[in-house]
């Protein structure tokens, strides 16, 4: 069981050039994608989120205002990100002792949730995206960090308990104290959008099931690799989980 805090976005994805060959709209955001991936595995998850009255997908908690929107072309060129009511998520009670969060909901909201979880004796796993929301004081609130290379460099974290670093086409790396473990990918598809979120799902799956750092990293890199062969955001994560045949 895990609590998830993060964004729920209307993902609008264009494929092709100015006159798009195809347009896909689906639920997205790292928070939602991780929630969807873990739900597919069968891991009981509570998703703390907010969407507006314009939300066209499955039923999530609605608040007054506009839903977040993410617009991307060819899964490589981000055209717009509007966080909308993702910045208005109220603080809820937890149903577990583990919190996974992103910074899509704003640093202040993350801080409230993280402090509450730590006060209740739980652990906090953070994907620090977008990294401009990062503050140095979050170091004491995080037990596990899951950044990409750019985020890891920009926040320049001091010594963390554990870091699972996303290396994109180069796989991933585990860092703790003086220990470093690398895992490369064997092949790469053409659709990178869901890869990082699939990696997050693999890390959480490994941690919740006591797989150990090396095996957890292997699972995460494998999920990210599989996701790169499927178009979409949440859809790519779900399909990667299905293909990997992970079970809770």
C-alpha positions as CSV (number, residue, x, y, z in Angstrom):
1,X,0.0,0.0,0.0
2,X,1.3,3.5,-0.8
3,X,0.1,7.1,-0.9
4,X,0.8,9.1,-4.1
5,X,1.0,12.9,-4.4
6,X,1.4,14.5,-7.8
7,X,0.0,15.9,-10.9
8,X,-3.0,14.9,-13.0
9,X,-2.8,16.5,-16.4
10,X,-4.8,16.4,-19.6
11,X,-2.0,15.2,-21.9
12,X,-2.4,16.4,-25.5
13,X,0.2,14.7,-27.7
14,X,0.9,15.6,-31.3
15,X,2.8,13.3,-33.7
16,X,4.2,14.7,-36.9
17,X,5.0,18.3,-37.8
18,X,2.8,21.4,-38.0
19,X,0.0,19.5,-39.7
20,X,0.0,16.6,-37.2
21,X,-0.3,13.1,-38.4
22,X,-2.1,12.1,-35.2
23,X,-3.2,13.7,-31.9
24,X,-3.8,11.7,-28.7
25,X,-5.4,13.0,-25.5
26,X,-5.2,11.0,-22.3
27,X,-4.7,11.3,-18.6
28,X,-1.1,12.1,-17.7
29,X,1.3,13.7,-15.2
30,X,3.9,11.8,-13.3
31,X,1.6,11.4,-10.3
32,X,-1.2,10.0,-12.3
33,X,1.1,7.8,-14.5
34,X,2.7,6.2,-11.4
35,X,-0.7,5.7,-9.8
36,X,-2.0,4.0,-13.0
37,X,1.1,1.8,-13.3
38,X,0.9,0.6,-9.7
39,X,-2.8,0.0,-10.0
40,X,-2.2,-2.2,-13.0
41,X,0.3,-4.2,-10.9
42,X,-2.3,-4.6,-8.2
43,X,-0.7,-2.4,-5.6
44,X,-3.2,-0.6,-3.5
45,X,-2.6,3.1,-4.0
46,X,-4.2,6.3,-2.7
47,X,-3.8,9.2,-5.2
48,X,-3.9,12.7,-3.7
49,X,-4.7,14.9,-6.6
50,X,-7.0,17.5,-8.0
51,X,-8.7,18.1,-11.3
52,X,-11.1,20.8,-12.5
53,X,-14.7,20.5,-13.8
54,X,-13.3,20.2,-17.3
55,X,-11.6,16.9,-16.6
56,X,-12.9,14.4,-19.4
57,X,-11.4,11.2,-18.1
58,X,-12.0,8.9,-15.1
59,X,-13.5,10.2,-11.9
60,X,-10.9,11.9,-9.7
61,X,-11.4,14.6,-7.0
62,X,-12.7,17.7,-8.6
63,X,-12.1,21.3,-7.4
64,X,-13.1,24.6,-8.8
65,X,-10.8,25.7,-11.6
66,X,-9.0,24.3,-14.7
67,X,-7.3,21.0,-14.9
68,X,-3.6,20.9,-15.6
69,X,-2.6,20.6,-19.3
70,X,0.5,19.1,-20.8
71,X,1.1,19.6,-24.6
72,X,3.9,17.8,-26.4
73,X,5.0,17.1,-30.0
74,X,6.6,13.9,-31.0
75,X,7.2,13.1,-27.3
76,X,10.4,15.2,-27.4
77,X,9.3,18.9,-27.7
78,X,7.2,20.2,-24.8
79,X,5.0,23.0,-26.1
80,X,3.2,23.9,-22.9
81,X,2.7,22.9,-19.2
82,X,-0.2,24.5,-17.3
83,X,-0.4,23.1,-13.7
84,X,-3.9,24.5,-13.0
85,X,-5.6,23.0,-9.9
86,X,-2.7,20.7,-9.3
87,X,-1.5,23.6,-7.2
88,X,-4.6,23.4,-5.1
89,X,-4.4,19.9,-3.7
90,X,-5.7,19.8,-0.1
91,X,-3.8,17.8,2.6
92,X,-5.5,14.5,3.2
93,X,-5.0,11.7,5.7
94,X,-2.7,8.8,4.7
95,X,-3.6,5.2,4.3
96,X,-0.1,3.9,4.3
97,X,3.4,4.5,5.7
98,X,4.9,5.3,2.3
99,X,4.5,8.5,0.3
100,X,5.6,8.8,-3.3
101,X,5.6,12.4,-4.5
102,X,6.6,14.7,-7.3
103,X,6.9,18.5,-7.2
104,X,4.1,18.9,-9.8
105,X,1.8,20.1,-7.0
106,X,4.2,22.8,-5.9
107,X,6.9,22.7,-3.2
108,X,4.6,24.0,-0.4
109,X,2.1,21.1,-0.9
110,X,4.9,18.5,-1.1
111,X,6.4,19.9,2.1
112,X,3.1,19.7,4.0
113,X,2.6,16.1,2.9
114,X,6.2,15.0,3.5
115,X,6.3,16.5,7.0
116,X,3.0,14.8,7.9
117,X,4.3,11.5,6.6
118,X,7.6,11.8,8.5
119,X,5.7,12.8,11.7
120,X,3.7,9.6,11.3
121,X,6.9,7.5,11.1
122,X,6.6,6.8,7.4
123,X,9.1,7.2,4.5
124,X,9.1,9.6,1.6
125,X,10.1,8.9,-2.0
126,X,10.5,11.9,-4.2
127,X,10.8,12.4,-8.0
128,X,12.0,16.0,-7.9
129,X,10.2,17.2,-11.0
130,X,9.9,20.1,-11.9
131,X,13.3,20.8,-10.2
132,X,12.7,24.6,-10.0
133,X,10.4,23.7,-7.0
134,X,13.2,22.1,-5.1
135,X,14.5,23.6,-1.9
136,X,17.5,22.5,0.1
137,X,15.4,22.0,3.2
138,X,13.7,19.1,1.5
139,X,16.8,17.0,2.1
140,X,15.7,16.1,5.6
141,X,12.2,15.1,4.3
142,X,13.4,12.6,1.6
143,X,14.4,9.0,2.2
144,X,14.7,8.1,-1.5
145,X,15.3,10.4,-4.4
146,X,14.5,9.5,-8.1
147,X,15.8,12.3,-10.3
148,X,17.1,12.4,-13.9
149,X,20.6,13.6,-14.6
150,X,19.6,17.2,-15.2
151,X,17.5,17.4,-12.0
152,X,20.3,15.7,-10.0
153,X,22.8,18.3,-11.2
154,X,20.5,21.3,-10.7
155,X,19.6,20.5,-7.1
156,X,23.1,19.4,-6.3
157,X,21.9,17.3,-3.4
158,X,24.2,16.6,-0.4
159,X,24.4,13.0,0.9
160,X,21.0,11.3,0.5
161,X,20.1,8.0,2.0
162,X,19.4,6.5,-1.4
163,X,19.3,7.8,-5.0
164,X,18.0,5.9,-8.0
165,X,19.2,8.0,-10.9
166,X,17.5,8.0,-14.3
167,X,20.1,8.0,-17.1
168,X,17.8,7.9,-20.1
169,X,19.3,5.9,-23.0
170,X,22.2,4.9,-20.7
171,X,19.9,3.1,-18.2
172,X,20.1,4.0,-14.5
173,X,22.3,4.1,-11.5
174,X,21.9,3.5,-7.7
175,X,23.9,5.6,-5.3
176,X,24.2,5.2,-1.6
177,X,27.3,6.3,0.4
178,X,30.2,5.0,-1.6
179,X,28.2,2.3,-3.4
180,X,27.2,2.8,-7.0
181,X,25.4,0.2,-9.2
182,X,24.8,0.7,-12.9
183,X,22.3,-0.9,-15.2
184,X,22.4,-0.3,-19.0
185,X,19.5,-0.8,-21.4
186,X,19.8,-3.2,-24.3
187,X,17.6,-1.4,-26.8
188,X,15.6,1.8,-27.1
189,X,12.3,2.6,-28.8
190,X,11.2,5.9,-30.3
191,X,8.8,7.1,-27.7
192,X,10.5,8.5,-24.5
193,X,7.6,10.3,-22.8
194,X,6.5,7.5,-20.4
195,X,9.9,6.1,-19.7
196,X,10.8,8.1,-16.6
197,X,7.5,7.4,-15.0
198,X,7.7,3.7,-15.8
199,X,11.2,3.8,-14.1
200,X,9.5,5.3,-11.0
201,X,6.9,2.5,-11.0
202,X,9.8,0.0,-11.1
203,X,11.6,1.6,-8.2
204,X,8.4,1.7,-6.0
205,X,7.6,-1.8,-6.9
206,X,11.1,-3.0,-5.9
207,X,11.1,-1.0,-2.7
208,X,7.6,-2.2,-1.6
209,X,8.5,-5.8,-2.3
210,X,12.0,-5.8,-0.7
211,X,13.8,-6.6,-3.9
212,X,17.1,-4.9,-2.9
213,X,18.9,-2.1,-4.8
214,X,20.4,-4.1,-7.6
215,X,17.2,-5.9,-8.5
216,X,15.0,-2.8,-8.0
217,X,17.2,-0.9,-10.4
218,X,17.0,-3.7,-13.0
219,X,13.2,-3.7,-12.8
220,X,13.1,0.0,-13.2
221,X,15.4,0.2,-16.1
222,X,13.6,-2.7,-17.8
223,X,10.2,-0.9,-17.4
224,X,11.6,2.3,-18.8
225,X,13.1,0.5,-21.8
226,X,9.8,-1.3,-22.5
227,X,7.8,1.9,-22.3
228,X,9.9,3.5,-25.0
229,X,8.3,1.2,-27.5
230,X,4.8,2.5,-26.8
231,X,3.3,5.9,-27.7
232,X,1.6,8.0,-25.0
233,X,2.2,8.8,-21.4
234,X,0.0,6.8,-19.0
235,X,-0.7,4.3,-21.8
236,X,3.0,3.6,-22.3
237,X,3.4,3.0,-18.5
238,X,0.5,0.7,-18.3
239,X,1.5,-1.3,-21.4
240,X,5.1,-1.6,-20.0
241,X,3.8,-3.0,-16.7
242,X,1.6,-5.5,-18.6
243,X,4.5,-6.6,-20.8
244,X,6.8,-7.0,-17.8
245,X,4.2,-9.1,-16.1
246,X,4.8,-7.6,-12.7
247,X,2.5,-8.8,-9.8
248,X,2.0,-7.4,-6.3
